[in-house]
């Protein structure tokens, strides 16, 4: 298998030696022609090769059940490396035994092609490599110092039509990592090379002195070839794999209840998917890192910080307690499948943004987009501003259109913004948090180029705030683009520094709640007629924690007033757990890289003190979940629409798919750490059945918290001896709409009439009030925040203002609070104490006031915090004739996207983002799950017997 057309190879050689000179789609076409004709085996053109196929690690055999099975432990499958003339000459000149003390850089255009074969090498060692077909393809390295910081183009190429290789553009339906490109995950091993990112030695080359390394090889035939880890990683899935098949046709009853048919439901497969995550690749440029490399896609982190990436180590994993396979607990896998990792593809967010720009604030569309994408597309929005400022531009708005920007085909209308689109779609990813500079570090970095336009954002969103409060709504500052902060002391710096020029640094701030609080305190302008008329807090999760028994009393700015609460714990204590249920710290290495002491021997590798990693106590899982199971279910059933892949890119088939682990983490959080519910004082006096329902809030903030449209409600049922429902408050239909005994929506459930032509009595702000006693089946205890718009004409907005406008889901229209009976956390401080802490954070007293409760009357539970108790007084005359009550049952449910919220999306916007959400909502199959009927069961009392009266 040698080149048959040397002239064609010669004509391709110049193009393939300069990857950065062509767009990747065009370059891969050239490379396909080059390798497809075996041009890399052109010895007449100066290419050289290894003597024979050789192992890259031990091969062991095991006899069980009458059969032998083999396992390869190599860093790659067995290889034959072919070297371009420049590469071979460099190796002989620089890495021979008598080579220079300091190696020169590998010259541009040098190439290595690692053909890979089934293990063990002994099966093929006697065959001349020219007669071997590379059944496992080839790992490719092409030197191009102008292409990236590390200066190599990396890739995997498969020979023949059945290899599984295909050009990366357009991406296949399974949205895998690209096969080729700059700064690929290959660096998780190659950054451990002593220099030049290669372990290659002239001792392997035919005709050079020396011998190749040898490893144990228990070749006991016959046995099937062992699949290499590289094969598993590069194998692409096609067609799309889903965890559950969605509904074949839209659920018309659900869509009708949500008003989704009013403007035409998306009923065909023509709905526009998000761009594939295969496009989401940015890297540190040659000569960097500079401010232009401040924000990077998570592709630069996954090679080392995803479990199993070397194929030989399985740190950062644990046995799956709920089934087969390993649970991947690595930072990348746990984050990637979380709502944080999906933030840049969240279909609810983009439909919300469409409503804001089309209906609520069309006159301020650019401002709204830049403001909102400054959180959900933060990496792209920030880098767009940084690069624009470096070119002398103003702080231009980052827009929704830029999120969809892709690089290929070359010259497409969005190509100029492809870098920013990739960053925005990557979600709230690694560099957003691990570059954050709080306290004195932020002050020192404020005027540096990586913080371009942050001061303008702070002035727009937090004009009167100081200190930490100026960073609210994700307006934090970041440190140098060559530094990433982490919680562990004395990190190994060389691998990360070699891979992309970043130095990991210990910083206690990364473990503080303020890392979360800057984004999870959302302070926004109140807009009317495209003008800012006030500011208000849309989301106060961090202050709710800071005012509770869970506050630590510490911050990167120093000690806070009133000290620690009685149950002090950080946000990370719940959402990034580093201890098990017994309080024992998790222990693991924090990366998967090529180490010295526990890897097959390699030449030209860094010494152990630079690359051998220690196990660390307090290894934190980047779980980062609340209870939005609905988003995770959509991702599991519609990965093609969201543009994502389901399998873990590194651990592959050895592990549980990350989205399944994320769902389990949410369900565990719901049951174990969210709330407790009991039914007590159950009495039947012959006329009325009464019961007190007690709910304890176990969260470190209000429940629900976060965006204001989240809600929880109580389903209370009176049951007969057969378990049949006789009376109920809190029934729902299949769309999650709260209904009465006749199945009609209760007051406040429908915001829009059926054709979306008008709001239903908007001036009355209809809703379920907070109850201390419930006596009817059309009364439901709903824990929620409801807010209203400014009235027409002059408006007074803010704490204590009288609601005059209509109820709204617009983030930038919040003028007055109508209701906030969300469950307070334990130890919630009174308003005067809240003012003291708010001032220390740099906020005004409105923060203390807006984090209070509204519409709860004189309910004492909202003075002390910790939960709520209220009474059901059921008239026995309302029960079916002849039926006797035997038990009661109370269940707490949660809705991340209640029906009124979805109605507002479908009635206030049109276009691809709204159509996409209709498509997903209409076909999502929740049957038989904990989220059936669009409500997540949190906790239940189960049936509680009624004592005879």
VENZI-V286568 format. One record per pair of residues at least 24 apart in sequence whose C-alpha atoms are under 6 Angstrom apart, sorted by the first residue. I is the first residue (numbers start at 1). J is the second residue. D is the distance in whole Angstrom. If there is no record, write none. Layout:
i/j/d
I/J/D
I/J/D
This chain:
i/j/d
1/130/6
1/131/6
2/38/6
2/41/6
3/37/5
3/38/5
3/39/5
9/39/5
17/109/4
20/147/5
25/169/6
46/85/5
47/83/6
47/84/5
47/85/5
48/82/6
48/83/5
49/81/6
49/82/4
49/83/6
49/205/6
50/80/6
50/81/6
50/204/5
50/205/4
50/206/5
51/205/6
51/206/4
52/125/6
53/79/5
53/80/5
53/121/6
53/125/5
54/78/5
54/79/6
54/121/5
55/121/5
57/215/6
57/600/5
58/215/5
58/216/5
58/217/6
59/217/5
59/218/6
60/218/5
61/218/6
71/226/6
77/116/6
77/228/6
78/116/6
78/117/5
78/119/6
78/121/6
79/114/6
79/115/5
79/116/5
80/114/6
80/115/5
81/113/5
81/114/4
81/115/6
82/112/6
82/113/5
83/111/6
83/112/5
84/110/6
84/111/5
86/110/5
91/202/6
92/202/6
108/143/5
108/144/5
109/143/5
110/142/6
110/143/5
111/141/6
111/142/4
112/140/6
112/141/5
113/139/6
113/140/5
114/138/5
114/139/5
118/225/6
146/286/5
148/284/6
148/285/4
148/286/4
149/284/5
149/285/5
149/286/4
149/500/6
153/181/6
153/182/5
154/180/6
154/181/6
154/182/6
155/179/5
155/180/4
173/240/6
174/237/6
174/238/6
174/240/5
174/645/5
175/276/6
175/278/6
175/644/6
175/645/5
176/278/6
176/645/6
177/278/5
178/278/6
185/303/4
187/499/6
188/303/5
188/304/5
188/593/5
189/593/5
189/594/5
191/495/5
191/498/5
191/499/5
192/495/6
192/606/6
193/604/6
193/605/4
193/606/6
194/604/5
194/605/5
194/606/5
199/603/6
199/604/5
229/311/5
242/636/6
242/637/5
243/636/5
243/637/6
244/637/5
246/637/6
246/923/6
246/924/5
246/925/5
247/923/5
247/925/6
250/922/5
250/923/5
251/922/5
254/735/5
255/922/6
258/903/5
259/754/6
259/903/6
260/906/5
262/755/5
262/756/6
266/915/5
266/919/5
271/916/6
273/641/4
273/642/6
274/642/5
274/643/5
275/643/6
276/643/4
277/643/6
277/644/6
280/422/4
289/481/6
289/482/6
290/481/6
291/450/5
291/481/6
294/481/5
295/379/6
295/431/6
297/423/6
302/332/6
304/591/5
304/592/5
304/593/6
305/331/6
305/332/6
305/591/5
306/330/5
306/332/5
306/333/6
307/651/6
308/650/6
308/651/5
309/650/5
315/589/6
316/588/6
325/654/6
325/655/5
325/656/6
326/655/4
326/656/6
327/655/6
327/656/6
329/621/6
331/622/5
334/622/5
334/623/5
335/622/5
335/623/6
337/658/6
337/659/5
340/428/5
341/427/5
341/428/6
342/427/6
343/376/5
343/427/5
344/376/5
344/377/5
344/424/6
344/425/4
344/426/6
344/427/4
345/425/6
347/917/6
350/913/6
351/913/5
351/914/5
354/909/6
355/908/5
355/909/5
359/908/6
363/530/5
364/530/5
366/397/6
369/399/5
370/397/5
370/398/5
375/474/6
377/424/4
379/423/5
379/424/5
380/420/4
380/423/4
380/424/4
386/450/6
386/452/5
395/453/6
434/484/5
434/485/5
435/478/5
435/479/6
435/484/5
436/478/4
437/477/5
437/478/5
437/479/5
439/556/5
439/557/5
442/477/5
445/479/6
461/524/6
465/842/5
465/843/5
466/842/4
467/842/5
468/841/6
469/841/6
469/842/5
469/843/6
471/518/5
472/518/5
472/521/5
472/522/6
473/519/5
473/521/6
473/522/4
473/523/6
474/518/5
474/519/4
509/556/6
513/570/5
513/571/5
517/542/5
525/812/6
526/812/5
526/813/5
526/814/6
527/812/6
527/813/6
539/706/6
539/707/6
541/705/6
541/706/6
544/701/5
545/700/6
545/701/5
547/828/6
547/829/6
548/827/5
548/828/4
549/826/6
549/827/4
550/700/6
561/837/6
575/623/6
575/624/5
576/620/6
576/621/5
576/622/5
576/623/5
576/624/6
577/620/6
577/621/6
578/618/5
578/619/5
578/620/4
585/617/6
585/618/5
586/617/6
586/618/5
586/619/5
587/616/5
587/617/5
587/619/6
588/615/5
588/616/5
589/614/6
589/615/4
589/616/6
627/666/5
628/896/6
670/938/5
671/938/6
671/939/6
673/698/6
674/698/5
674/699/5
678/941/6
684/949/6
687/876/5
688/874/5
688/875/5
688/876/5
689/873/6
689/874/5
690/872/5
690/873/4
691/871/6
691/872/5
692/870/6
692/871/4
693/869/6
693/870/6
694/868/6
694/869/4
695/867/5
695/868/5
696/866/6
696/867/4
697/825/6
697/866/5
697/867/5
700/825/6
701/825/5
702/822/6
702/823/5
702/824/5
702/825/5
703/822/6
703/823/5
708/785/6
710/896/5
711/783/6
711/784/5
711/894/6
711/895/5
712/782/6
712/783/5
712/893/5
712/894/4
713/781/6
713/782/4
713/783/6
713/892/6
713/893/5
714/781/6
714/891/6
714/892/5
715/890/6
715/891/5
716/889/6
716/890/4
717/888/6
717/889/5
718/888/5
719/885/6
719/886/6
719/887/5
719/888/6
720/884/6
720/885/5
720/886/5
721/886/5
726/879/6
728/777/6
729/777/5
729/780/6
730/780/5
734/933/4
735/933/6
735/934/6
736/933/5
736/934/5
736/935/6
737/899/6
740/777/6
740/778/5
746/778/6
750/900/6
751/900/6
756/907/5
762/806/5
763/806/6
765/806/6
765/807/6
770/856/6
772/870/5
773/870/6
773/871/5
773/872/6
774/872/5
775/873/5
775/874/5
783/821/5
783/822/5
784/820/6
784/821/6
784/822/5
785/819/5
785/820/4
786/818/5
786/819/5
787/816/6
787/817/5
787/818/5
788/814/6
788/815/6
788/816/5
789/813/5
789/814/5
789/815/5
790/815/5
799/850/6
819/854/5
819/855/5
820/853/5
820/854/5
821/853/6
823/867/5
824/865/5
824/866/5
825/865/6
825/866/5
826/865/5
826/866/4
828/865/5
886/945/6
886/946/6
887/943/6
887/944/5
887/945/4
887/946/5
888/943/5
888/944/5
889/941/6
889/942/5
889/943/5
890/940/6
890/941/6
891/939/6
891/940/4
892/938/6
892/939/5
893/935/6
893/936/5
893/937/5
893/938/5
894/935/6
894/936/5
895/935/5
